[in-house]
Amino acid sequence: MKKLLLLALSGALVYGEVVGVIPANKRTFDQSQYIPDISVVLDASYVNRNKTNDELQHLELPGVAHALLGSHEHDGANHATYNADQGFNLNYAELVFSSNVDPFLTMDAILHFSKNGVEVEEAYFTSTALGHGLRARAGKLLSNFGYLNAQHHHYWDFGDMPLVYEAFLGSHGINELGAQIQWTAPTPIYMMAGFEVLQGENEQMFGNATIGDIEDPIAKGKDAPSLFVGYAKTSFDLGDTTFFGGLSYAQGSSRIDHSDDEESPHAFTGDSKLYGADLVILHAFDSYSSLKWQSEWLSREMKGTQYSDATLSTSSAMKKQQSGLYTQLIYTHDQNWKFGARYEAICHNDVKVNGVNTNKPRDFRKYSAMIEYHTSEFARFRLQYNRNDSLYNEDGFKQTIDTIMLQANISIGAHGAHSF
């Protein structure tokens, strides 16, 4: 018996398999166990408007933003919004990679392919082992400011971004290089607070690049990071109804350079603040049928110097106080059909130049309705109608833009679930 035991033990020592002893070749972490989830999302649309592509390029929200519809050239690159052109549009093909890195980290990367090239929409790593309700994330990421900003385009209930979001932040929202820390409180209801330090390169409101010649600049740039975001969010259930709300704040430097615009070259340098409040109420009738009311209010303050004329040699002190909202109602009938309506407005547009109110228009309105059909959870087709009463032409006359859009959103592969 003793001989048998010694032989068994010696054999175990040879192969390193004695109980309590980890073989040398198994002592290191084997990442091959974590095969990335890979998916592709295709988003395409057919668009018909009552204005040509060339006409759209010259329309604006006076004192707020321009070139919100159609595609335009800026800094030698083509900046096309979603559903930009009459006729067929390939909005993007989104390639998604997602996986655990090791027991402490996960990693996600989202690449956007379009006719204008390839863009890294997001690429970040996330901590999974900090404990105490903490989560950290770093890389290029969509900010958790507000409710809609952190969602990808293919998850929206409408094919275009709400007017107030696009006017204040551009069609990509706050999508920046930086770091994020979030803390979820150990409470019976969901309570989360977060803070972000971001590079600060938003094309519509923030920025830190030098404007003009580096040796003799019109406005010197600021060192990055230059954008800071904070927010608090909560959620709770009452029966079959879920309430989700939040307050958000962003502050950063502004360097907006449109010196290459053909009609009205201009630039702005200063500091900006953005406030946000959001509320979502979702009532579930059963497992597949629900009614969702979603609303957000945004308000911004921009204070600094505006430069104008062909050489940007004319400067004026400028202060903007602007706010707007969107509210939408979505009825999900079953696994296949969904219906929705949305109202949008920018209702406050106070622009002062050298202390004098310029009396800019403030009657910016937009209305949308949509019908959506899902063949499965991987494919949906949306018919949407927009009536846009917010844009003005170069002569100061308001234009009404009617848009009919048929959108297809198809995905293949393994794709992680979206947050509420």
TORFI-542556 format. One record per residue (C-alpha): residue in one letter; x, y, z; residue number from 0. Coordinates in Angstrom, 2 decimals. Layout:
BEGIN
rest a&px X&py Y&pz Z&nr NUM
...
END
This chain:
BEGIN
rest m&px 0.00&py 0.00&pz 0.00&nr 0
rest k&px 2.83&py 2.34&pz 0.93&nr 1
rest k&px 4.59&py 1.56&pz -2.37&nr 2
rest l&px 1.44&py 2.32&pz -4.35&nr 3
rest l&px 1.02&py 5.63&pz -2.52&nr 4
rest l&px 4.65&py 6.61&pz -3.15&nr 5
rest l&px 4.37&py 5.73&pz -6.85&nr 6
rest a&px 1.18&py 7.76&pz -7.19&nr 7
rest l&px 2.72&py 10.70&pz -5.38&nr 8
rest s&px 5.91&py 10.62&pz -7.47&nr 9
rest g&px 3.84&py 10.50&pz -10.65&nr 10
rest a&px 1.82&py 13.45&pz -9.47&nr 11
rest l&px 5.01&py 15.40&pz -8.75&nr 12
rest v&px 6.31&py 14.68&pz -12.25&nr 13
rest y&px 3.17&py 16.08&pz -13.85&nr 14
rest g&px 2.74&py 18.83&pz -11.25&nr 15
rest e&px -0.73&py 17.73&pz -10.35&nr 16
rest v&px -0.51&py 17.21&pz -6.58&nr 17
rest v&px -3.62&py 18.60&pz -4.89&nr 18
rest g&px -3.00&py 22.25&pz -3.93&nr 19
rest v&px -0.13&py 22.74&pz -6.41&nr 20
rest i&px -0.90&py 24.76&pz -9.58&nr 21
rest p&px 1.03&py 23.59&pz -12.68&nr 22
rest a&px 3.54&py 26.17&pz -13.92&nr 23
rest n&px 1.85&py 26.39&pz -17.30&nr 24
rest k&px -1.42&py 27.33&pz -15.60&nr 25
rest r&px -0.17&py 29.94&pz -13.18&nr 26
rest t&px -0.54&py 32.85&pz -15.64&nr 27
rest f&px -3.83&py 34.28&pz -16.91&nr 28
rest d&px -4.93&py 32.75&pz -20.21&nr 29
rest q&px -6.61&py 35.51&pz -22.24&nr 30
rest s&px -7.53&py 33.08&pz -25.01&nr 31
rest q&px -10.45&py 32.10&pz -22.79&nr 32
rest y&px -11.99&py 35.51&pz -23.54&nr 33
rest i&px -12.98&py 35.55&pz -27.20&nr 34
rest p&px -14.31&py 39.02&pz -28.14&nr 35
rest d&px -17.94&py 39.51&pz -29.05&nr 36
rest i&px -17.97&py 40.90&pz -32.59&nr 37
rest s&px -20.91&py 42.54&pz -34.32&nr 38
rest v&px -21.63&py 44.73&pz -37.32&nr 39
rest v&px -24.46&py 47.26&pz -37.47&nr 40
rest l&px -25.52&py 48.69&pz -40.84&nr 41
rest d&px -27.53&py 51.91&pz -40.94&nr 42
rest a&px -28.85&py 53.16&pz -44.28&nr 43
rest s&px -31.68&py 55.47&pz -45.30&nr 44
rest y&px -33.60&py 56.93&pz -48.19&nr 45
rest v&px -34.45&py 60.63&pz -47.77&nr 46
rest n&px -36.78&py 62.98&pz -49.61&nr 47
rest r&px -36.96&py 66.69&pz -48.73&nr 48
rest n&px -38.65&py 69.73&pz -50.22&nr 49
rest k&px -35.27&py 71.51&pz -50.39&nr 50
rest t&px -32.20&py 70.58&pz -52.42&nr 51
rest n&px -28.87&py 69.62&pz -50.86&nr 52
rest d&px -27.34&py 72.93&pz -51.99&nr 53
rest e&px -30.14&py 74.95&pz -50.36&nr 54
rest l&px -29.75&py 73.14&pz -47.06&nr 55
rest q&px -26.06&py 74.08&pz -46.76&nr 56
rest h&px -26.96&py 77.78&pz -46.48&nr 57
rest l&px -29.58&py 77.49&pz -43.73&nr 58
rest e&px -28.95&py 78.26&pz -40.06&nr 59
rest l&px -30.35&py 78.83&pz -36.60&nr 60
rest p&px -29.40&py 82.53&pz -36.23&nr 61
rest g&px -27.09&py 83.04&pz -33.28&nr 62
rest v&px -27.09&py 79.31&pz -32.46&nr 63
rest a&px -25.65&py 77.09&pz -35.23&nr 64
rest h&px -25.43&py 76.57&pz -38.96&nr 65
rest a&px -25.04&py 73.61&pz -41.36&nr 66
rest l&px -27.28&py 71.31&pz -39.32&nr 67
rest l&px -28.75&py 69.62&pz -42.40&nr 68
rest g&px -26.84&py 68.23&pz -45.37&nr 69
rest s&px -23.06&py 67.91&pz -45.62&nr 70
rest h&px -20.50&py 70.71&pz -45.50&nr 71
rest e&px -16.76&py 71.19&pz -45.74&nr 72
rest h&px -14.75&py 72.26&pz -42.69&nr 73
rest d&px -10.97&py 72.09&pz -42.10&nr 74
rest g&px -10.57&py 70.27&pz -45.41&nr 75
rest a&px -12.88&py 67.42&pz -44.37&nr 76
rest n&px -16.45&py 66.55&pz -45.19&nr 77
rest h&px -18.77&py 66.78&pz -42.16&nr 78
rest a&px -21.96&py 64.96&pz -43.06&nr 79
rest t&px -24.82&py 64.59&pz -40.64&nr 80
rest y&px -26.86&py 61.40&pz -40.58&nr 81
rest n&px -29.34&py 61.15&pz -43.48&nr 82
rest a&px -27.53&py 64.09&pz -45.08&nr 83
rest d&px -28.39&py 63.77&pz -48.77&nr 84
rest q&px -31.47&py 63.47&pz -50.89&nr 85
rest g&px -31.90&py 59.91&pz -52.03&nr 86
rest f&px -29.84&py 57.06&pz -50.63&nr 87
rest n&px -27.51&py 57.41&pz -47.63&nr 88
rest l&px -25.06&py 54.98&pz -46.09&nr 89
rest n&px -24.95&py 56.53&pz -42.64&nr 90
rest y&px -22.40&py 54.04&pz -41.34&nr 91
rest a&px -21.38&py 50.45&pz -40.89&nr 92
rest e&px -20.48&py 50.02&pz -37.23&nr 93
rest l&px -17.95&py 47.36&pz -36.24&nr 94
rest v&px -18.05&py 46.49&pz -32.54&nr 95
rest f&px -15.52&py 44.50&pz -30.47&nr 96
rest s&px -16.19&py 43.76&pz -26.81&nr 97
rest s&px -14.53&py 41.40&pz -24.34&nr 98
rest n&px -13.12&py 40.83&pz -20.89&nr 99
rest v&px -9.41&py 41.64&pz -20.77&nr 100
rest d&px -8.72&py 39.79&pz -17.51&nr 101
rest p&px -10.52&py 39.46&pz -14.17&nr 102
rest f&px -10.09&py 43.21&pz -13.58&nr 103
rest l&px -10.87&py 44.94&pz -16.91&nr 104
rest t&px -13.11&py 44.85&pz -19.96&nr 105
rest m&px -12.49&py 46.56&pz -23.29&nr 106
rest d&px -14.81&py 47.89&pz -26.00&nr 107
rest a&px -14.05&py 49.34&pz -29.43&nr 108
rest i&px -16.59&py 50.77&pz -31.89&nr 109
rest l&px -15.43&py 51.72&pz -35.40&nr 110
rest h&px -17.59&py 53.69&pz -37.84&nr 111
rest f&px -17.13&py 53.11&pz -41.57&nr 112
rest s&px -18.73&py 55.56&pz -44.00&nr 113
rest k&px -18.12&py 56.88&pz -47.49&nr 114
rest n&px -15.97&py 59.61&pz -45.90&nr 115
rest g&px -13.61&py 57.18&pz -44.18&nr 116
rest v&px -13.20&py 55.34&pz -40.88&nr 117
rest e&px -13.65&py 56.87&pz -37.45&nr 118
rest v&px -13.04&py 55.49&pz -33.98&nr 119
rest e&px -16.34&py 56.32&pz -32.33&nr 120
rest e&px -15.40&py 54.71&pz -29.02&nr 121
rest a&px -12.45&py 52.71&pz -27.70&nr 122
rest y&px -12.16&py 52.37&pz -23.93&nr 123
rest f&px -11.39&py 50.03&pz -21.06&nr 124
rest t&px -13.56&py 49.65&pz -17.96&nr 125
rest s&px -12.67&py 48.50&pz -14.47&nr 126
rest t&px -14.61&py 45.59&pz -12.98&nr 127
rest a&px -12.93&py 45.09&pz -9.60&nr 128
rest l&px -12.77&py 48.43&pz -7.76&nr 129
rest g&px -15.59&py 47.54&pz -5.39&nr 130
rest h&px -17.50&py 49.93&pz -3.12&nr 131
rest g&px -19.84&py 50.84&pz -5.98&nr 132
rest l&px -17.04&py 52.42&pz -8.03&nr 133
rest r&px -16.45&py 52.03&pz -11.75&nr 134
rest a&px -13.70&py 53.68&pz -13.80&nr 135
rest r&px -13.43&py 54.02&pz -17.58&nr 136
rest a&px -10.84&py 55.64&pz -19.86&nr 137
rest g&px -10.25&py 56.05&pz -23.60&nr 138
rest k&px -12.46&py 57.64&pz -26.23&nr 139
rest l&px -16.02&py 57.51&pz -25.00&nr 140
rest l&px -19.50&py 58.98&pz -25.14&nr 141
rest s&px -20.10&py 61.12&pz -22.09&nr 142
rest n&px -22.90&py 60.21&pz -19.70&nr 143
rest f&px -24.08&py 63.84&pz -19.79&nr 144
rest g&px -27.87&py 63.78&pz -19.99&nr 145
rest y&px -29.81&py 60.76&pz -21.21&nr 146
rest l&px -29.42&py 60.54&pz -24.99&nr 147
rest n&px -25.73&py 61.44&pz -25.31&nr 148
rest a&px -24.40&py 58.06&pz -24.13&nr 149
rest q&px -26.59&py 56.12&pz -26.57&nr 150
rest h&px -25.41&py 55.05&pz -30.01&nr 151
rest h&px -27.32&py 56.27&pz -33.04&nr 152
rest h&px -28.79&py 52.86&pz -33.84&nr 153
rest y&px -30.47&py 52.77&pz -30.42&nr 154
rest w&px -32.34&py 56.07&pz -30.85&nr 155
rest d&px -36.10&py 56.01&pz -31.34&nr 156
rest f&px -35.77&py 58.50&pz -34.21&nr 157
rest g&px -33.31&py 58.59&pz -37.09&nr 158
rest d&px -31.94&py 62.05&pz -36.25&nr 159
rest m&px -30.66&py 63.76&pz -33.13&nr 160
rest p&px -33.00&py 66.21&pz -31.34&nr 161
rest l&px -32.63&py 69.81&pz -32.48&nr 162
rest v&px -31.31&py 71.17&pz -29.17&nr 163
rest y&px -28.64&py 68.46&pz -28.92&nr 164
rest e&px -27.42&py 68.91&pz -32.46&nr 165
rest a&px -27.47&py 72.72&pz -32.27&nr 166
rest f&px -25.50&py 72.86&pz -29.02&nr 167
rest l&px -23.20&py 69.83&pz -29.37&nr 168
rest g&px -23.23&py 68.65&pz -33.01&nr 169
rest s&px -24.44&py 65.34&pz -34.43&nr 170
rest h&px -21.95&py 63.28&pz -32.34&nr 171
rest g&px -22.68&py 64.93&pz -29.00&nr 172
rest i&px -19.96&py 64.89&pz -26.34&nr 173
rest n&px -17.70&py 62.14&pz -27.68&nr 174
rest e&px -14.21&py 62.67&pz -26.29&nr 175
rest l&px -10.88&py 61.26&pz -25.17&nr 176
rest g&px -10.76&py 61.20&pz -21.40&nr 177
rest a&px -11.50&py 59.41&pz -18.15&nr 178
rest q&px -14.68&py 58.74&pz -16.20&nr 179
rest i&px -15.38&py 57.70&pz -12.62&nr 180
rest q&px -18.84&py 56.67&pz -11.40&nr 181
rest w&px -20.16&py 55.72&pz -7.98&nr 182
rest t&px -23.40&py 53.82&pz -7.38&nr 183
rest a&px -24.77&py 54.31&pz -3.87&nr 184
rest p&px -25.71&py 51.26&pz -1.75&nr 185
rest t&px -29.35&py 52.36&pz -1.50&nr 186
rest p&px -32.67&py 50.57&pz -2.12&nr 187
rest i&px -33.23&py 52.68&pz -5.24&nr 188
rest y&px -30.66&py 53.32&pz -7.98&nr 189
rest m&px -28.54&py 56.42&pz -7.30&nr 190
rest m&px -25.39&py 57.16&pz -9.28&nr 191
rest a&px -23.00&py 60.09&pz -9.43&nr 192
rest g&px -20.26&py 60.54&pz -12.01&nr 193
rest f&px -17.42&py 62.84&pz -12.98&nr 194
rest e&px -15.49&py 63.03&pz -16.26&nr 195
rest v&px -12.29&py 64.76&pz -17.34&nr 196
rest l&px -12.28&py 65.08&pz -21.14&nr 197
rest q&px -9.98&py 66.41&pz -23.83&nr 198
rest g&px -12.45&py 69.14&pz -24.84&nr 199
rest e&px -12.67&py 69.02&pz -28.66&nr 200
rest n&px -16.41&py 69.29&pz -29.30&nr 201
rest e&px -16.88&py 71.06&pz -32.65&nr 202
rest q&px -20.02&py 72.99&pz -31.72&nr 203
rest m&px -19.47&py 74.34&pz -28.21&nr 204
rest f&px -16.13&py 73.43&pz -26.64&nr 205
rest g&px -12.52&py 73.27&pz -27.91&nr 206
rest n&px -8.94&py 74.13&pz -26.97&nr 207
rest a&px -7.02&py 74.51&pz -30.26&nr 208
rest t&px -5.16&py 77.66&pz -31.26&nr 209
rest i&px -7.03&py 79.83&pz -33.77&nr 210
rest g&px -4.91&py 81.42&pz -36.48&nr 211
rest d&px -1.15&py 81.32&pz -37.01&nr 212
rest i&px 0.77&py 79.59&pz -34.22&nr 213
rest e&px 3.43&py 82.34&pz -34.16&nr 214
rest d&px 0.87&py 85.15&pz -34.07&nr 215
rest p&px -2.48&py 83.58&pz -33.13&nr 216
rest i&px -5.85&py 85.23&pz -33.02&nr 217
rest a&px -6.52&py 83.21&pz -29.90&nr 218
rest k&px -4.08&py 80.95&pz -28.09&nr 219
rest g&px -5.13&py 77.42&pz -27.39&nr 220
rest k&px -5.55&py 75.91&pz -23.94&nr 221
rest d&px -3.85&py 72.83&pz -22.63&nr 222
rest a&px -6.01&py 69.71&pz -22.60&nr 223
rest p&px -7.94&py 68.34&pz -20.83&nr 224
rest s&px -10.27&py 71.32&pz -20.85&nr 225
rest l&px -13.78&py 69.87&pz -20.46&nr 226
rest f&px -15.24&py 68.70&pz -17.17&nr 227
rest v&px -18.58&py 66.91&pz -16.77&nr 228
rest g&px -20.54&py 65.93&pz -13.67&nr 229
rest y&px -23.95&py 64.32&pz -13.21&nr 230
rest a&px -26.28&py 62.59&pz -10.77&nr 231
rest k&px -28.92&py 60.06&pz -11.80&nr 232
rest t&px -31.62&py 58.08&pz -10.05&nr 233
rest s&px -34.20&py 55.45&pz -10.95&nr 234
rest f&px -37.00&py 53.63&pz -9.15&nr 235
rest d&px -40.09&py 51.53&pz -9.87&nr 236
rest l&px -43.70&py 52.07&pz -8.88&nr 237
rest g&px -45.56&py 48.93&pz -9.84&nr 238
rest d&px -45.11&py 48.40&pz -13.58&nr 239
rest t&px -43.79&py 51.94&pz -14.11&nr 240
rest t&px -40.09&py 52.87&pz -14.08&nr 241
rest f&px -38.90&py 56.43&pz -13.45&nr 242
rest f&px -35.42&py 57.56&pz -14.49&nr 243
rest g&px -34.13&py 61.11&pz -14.01&nr 244
rest g&px -30.88&py 63.03&pz -13.92&nr 245
rest l&px -29.13&py 66.38&pz -13.65&nr 246
rest s&px -25.94&py 67.12&pz -15.61&nr 247
rest y&px -23.36&py 69.90&pz -15.88&nr 248
rest a&px -20.45&py 70.49&pz -18.25&nr 249
rest q&px -17.89&py 73.27&pz -18.26&nr 250
rest g&px -14.93&py 73.92&pz -20.52&nr 251
rest s&px -13.01&py 76.27&pz -22.75&nr 252
rest s&px -14.31&py 77.16&pz -26.22&nr 253
rest r&px -12.28&py 77.51&pz -29.42&nr 254
rest i&px -14.64&py 77.46&pz -32.40&nr 255
rest d&px -12.94&py 78.16&pz -35.71&nr 256
rest h&px -15.06&py 78.80&pz -38.81&nr 257
rest s&px -12.55&py 81.10&pz -40.47&nr 258
rest d&px -12.79&py 79.13&pz -43.71&nr 259
rest d&px -16.54&py 79.69&pz -44.16&nr 260
rest e&px -17.21&py 81.26&pz -47.55&nr 261
rest e&px -20.19&py 83.45&pz -46.64&nr 262
rest s&px -19.39&py 84.61&pz -43.09&nr 263
rest p&px -15.99&py 83.65&pz -41.68&nr 264
rest h&px -15.93&py 83.85&pz -37.89&nr 265
rest a&px -14.36&py 82.41&pz -34.77&nr 266
rest f&px -15.13&py 82.36&pz -31.07&nr 267
rest t&px -12.89&py 82.01&pz -28.04&nr 268
rest g&px -14.05&py 81.92&pz -24.45&nr 269
rest d&px -15.58&py 79.61&pz -21.87&nr 270
rest s&px -18.84&py 77.67&pz -21.93&nr 271
rest k&px -21.21&py 76.00&pz -19.48&nr 272
rest l&px -23.92&py 73.47&pz -20.29&nr 273
rest y&px -26.75&py 72.43&pz -17.96&nr 274
rest g&px -29.05&py 69.46&pz -18.50&nr 275
rest a&px -32.07&py 67.80&pz -16.92&nr 276
rest d&px -33.69&py 64.59&pz -18.14&nr 277
rest l&px -36.73&py 62.50&pz -17.21&nr 278
rest v&px -37.84&py 59.14&pz -18.63&nr 279
rest i&px -41.02&py 57.32&pz -17.57&nr 280
rest l&px -41.63&py 53.82&pz -18.91&nr 281
rest h&px -44.84&py 51.92&pz -18.22&nr 282
rest a&px -44.92&py 48.24&pz -19.17&nr 283
rest f&px -48.31&py 46.81&pz -20.14&nr 284
rest d&px -46.85&py 43.32&pz -20.54&nr 285
rest s&px -43.57&py 41.68&pz -21.59&nr 286
rest y&px -43.60&py 43.30&pz -25.06&nr 287
rest s&px -45.95&py 46.28&pz -24.88&nr 288
rest s&px -45.02&py 49.60&pz -23.24&nr 289
rest l&px -45.41&py 53.38&pz -23.28&nr 290
rest k&px -42.30&py 55.52&pz -22.85&nr 291
rest w&px -42.16&py 59.28&pz -22.28&nr 292
rest q&px -38.68&py 60.78&pz -22.67&nr 293
rest s&px -37.74&py 64.46&pz -22.23&nr 294
rest e&px -34.59&py 66.52&pz -21.87&nr 295
rest w&px -33.91&py 70.20&pz -21.29&nr 296
rest l&px -30.53&py 71.80&pz -22.12&nr 297
rest s&px -29.29&py 75.30&pz -21.37&nr 298
rest r&px -25.94&py 76.80&pz -22.26&nr 299
rest e&px -23.91&py 79.90&pz -21.48&nr 300
rest m&px -21.04&py 80.99&pz -23.73&nr 301
rest k&px -18.96&py 84.03&pz -22.86&nr 302
rest g&px -15.92&py 85.31&pz -24.73&nr 303
rest t&px -14.77&py 87.09&pz -27.88&nr 304
rest q&px -16.24&py 86.78&pz -31.36&nr 305
rest y&px -13.99&py 87.43&pz -34.38&nr 306
rest s&px -15.45&py 88.24&pz -37.79&nr 307
rest d&px -14.72&py 89.45&pz -41.36&nr 308
rest a&px -12.39&py 87.75&pz -43.85&nr 309
rest t&px -9.23&py 88.18&pz -41.77&nr 310
rest l&px -10.91&py 87.79&pz -38.37&nr 311
rest s&px -9.55&py 91.23&pz -37.49&nr 312
rest t&px -12.83&py 92.55&pz -36.03&nr 313
rest s&px -13.53&py 91.43&pz -32.48&nr 314
rest s&px -16.49&py 91.90&pz -30.16&nr 315
rest a&px -17.37&py 90.79&pz -26.66&nr 316
rest m&px -20.08&py 88.13&pz -26.95&nr 317
rest k&px -22.34&py 86.42&pz -24.45&nr 318
rest k&px -24.89&py 83.73&pz -25.34&nr 319
rest q&px -27.63&py 82.32&pz -23.13&nr 320
rest q&px -29.68&py 79.72&pz -24.97&nr 321
rest s&px -31.92&py 76.85&pz -23.96&nr 322
rest g&px -34.23&py 74.29&pz -25.50&nr 323
rest l&px -35.85&py 70.91&pz -25.05&nr 324
rest y&px -37.29&py 67.86&pz -26.72&nr 325
rest t&px -40.05&py 65.58&pz -25.55&nr 326
rest q&px -41.15&py 62.34&pz -27.18&nr 327
rest l&px -43.72&py 59.60&pz -26.64&nr 328
rest i&px -43.02&py 56.05&pz -27.85&nr 329
rest y&px -45.64&py 53.29&pz -27.87&nr 330
rest t&px -44.33&py 49.75&pz -28.34&nr 331
rest h&px -47.28&py 47.64&pz -29.46&nr 332
rest d&px -45.60&py 44.23&pz -29.54&nr 333
rest q&px -42.36&py 42.58&pz -30.66&nr 334
rest n&px -42.80&py 43.95&pz -34.18&nr 335
rest w&px -44.45&py 47.39&pz -34.12&nr 336
rest k&px -43.49&py 50.68&pz -32.52&nr 337
rest f&px -44.99&py 54.20&pz -32.96&nr 338
rest g&px -43.67&py 57.57&pz -31.83&nr 339
rest a&px -44.04&py 61.36&pz -31.90&nr 340
rest r&px -41.53&py 64.04&pz -30.90&nr 341
rest y&px -41.67&py 67.80&pz -30.30&nr 342
rest e&px -38.53&py 69.94&pz -30.19&nr 343
rest a&px -37.86&py 73.62&pz -29.53&nr 344
rest i&px -35.12&py 76.14&pz -28.82&nr 345
rest c&px -37.12&py 78.72&pz -26.91&nr 346
rest h&px -34.46&py 81.04&pz -25.45&nr 347
rest n&px -31.86&py 82.73&pz -27.66&nr 348
rest d&px -30.28&py 85.69&pz -25.93&nr 349
rest v&px -27.17&py 86.86&pz -27.82&nr 350
rest k&px -25.40&py 90.03&pz -26.66&nr 351
rest v&px -22.56&py 91.68&pz -28.57&nr 352
rest n&px -20.64&py 94.35&pz -26.63&nr 353
rest g&px -23.47&py 94.31&pz -24.08&nr 354
rest v&px -26.23&py 94.98&pz -26.63&nr 355
rest n&px -28.94&py 92.38&pz -27.27&nr 356
rest t&px -28.96&py 91.45&pz -30.96&nr 357
rest n&px -32.62&py 90.32&pz -30.84&nr 358
rest k&px -32.05&py 87.02&pz -32.58&nr 359
rest p&px -35.08&py 84.84&pz -33.43&nr 360
rest r&px -36.21&py 82.40&pz -30.76&nr 361
rest d&px -39.06&py 80.57&pz -32.46&nr 362
rest f&px -37.24&py 77.38&pz -33.44&nr 363
rest r&px -39.60&py 74.39&pz -33.68&nr 364
rest k&px -39.48&py 70.88&pz -35.09&nr 365
rest y&px -42.07&py 68.07&pz -35.18&nr 366
rest s&px -41.54&py 64.37&pz -35.96&nr 367
rest a&px -43.59&py 61.20&pz -36.21&nr 368
rest m&px -42.44&py 57.65&pz -36.92&nr 369
rest i&px -43.62&py 54.08&pz -37.46&nr 370
rest e&px -41.15&py 51.26&pz -36.91&nr 371
rest y&px -41.30&py 47.57&pz -37.82&nr 372
rest h&px -38.96&py 44.92&pz -36.39&nr 373
rest t&px -38.54&py 41.66&pz -38.27&nr 374
rest s&px -36.52&py 40.51&pz -35.22&nr 375
rest e&px -34.34&py 42.06&pz -32.54&nr 376
rest f&px -31.59&py 42.28&pz -35.20&nr 377
rest a&px -33.43&py 44.24&pz -37.91&nr 378
rest r&px -35.78&py 47.20&pz -37.91&nr 379
rest f&px -37.24&py 49.50&pz -40.55&nr 380
rest r&px -38.46&py 52.99&pz -39.71&nr 381
rest l&px -40.63&py 55.43&pz -41.67&nr 382
rest q&px -40.26&py 58.94&pz -40.25&nr 383
rest y&px -41.68&py 62.35&pz -41.11&nr 384
rest n&px -40.11&py 65.65&pz -39.94&nr 385
rest r&px -41.49&py 69.16&pz -40.20&nr 386
rest n&px -38.65&py 71.55&pz -39.38&nr 387
rest d&px -39.69&py 75.17&pz -38.75&nr 388
rest s&px -36.40&py 76.25&pz -37.18&nr 389
rest l&px -34.08&py 77.20&pz -40.05&nr 390
rest y&px -33.53&py 80.60&pz -41.71&nr 391
rest n&px -31.93&py 81.47&pz -45.04&nr 392
rest e&px -29.23&py 84.09&pz -45.64&nr 393
rest d&px -31.86&py 86.80&pz -46.15&nr 394
rest g&px -33.34&py 86.19&pz -42.71&nr 395
rest f&px -36.51&py 84.41&pz -43.84&nr 396
rest k&px -37.68&py 81.29&pz -42.05&nr 397
rest q&px -37.81&py 78.13&pz -44.16&nr 398
rest t&px -40.02&py 75.08&pz -43.62&nr 399
rest i&px -38.27&py 71.78&pz -44.32&nr 400
rest d&px -40.45&py 68.72&pz -44.86&nr 401
rest t&px -38.59&py 65.40&pz -44.74&nr 402
rest i&px -39.71&py 61.83&pz -45.34&nr 403
rest m&px -37.14&py 59.24&pz -44.34&nr 404
rest l&px -37.08&py 55.46&pz -44.67&nr 405
rest q&px -34.36&py 53.97&pz -42.49&nr 406
rest a&px -33.00&py 50.42&pz -42.25&nr 407
rest n&px -30.95&py 49.29&pz -39.27&nr 408
rest i&px -29.56&py 45.74&pz -39.50&nr 409
rest s&px -27.11&py 44.00&pz -37.16&nr 410
rest i&px -25.28&py 40.68&pz -37.09&nr 411
rest g&px -23.09&py 39.05&pz -34.48&nr 412
rest a&px -23.01&py 39.28&pz -30.69&nr 413
rest h&px -23.88&py 42.74&pz -29.41&nr 414
rest g&px -24.15&py 43.66&pz -25.73&nr 415
rest a&px -27.42&py 44.90&pz -24.25&nr 416
rest h&px -28.05&py 48.63&pz -24.10&nr 417
rest s&px -28.71&py 50.41&pz -20.82&nr 418
rest f&px -32.17&py 51.71&pz -19.97&nr 419
END
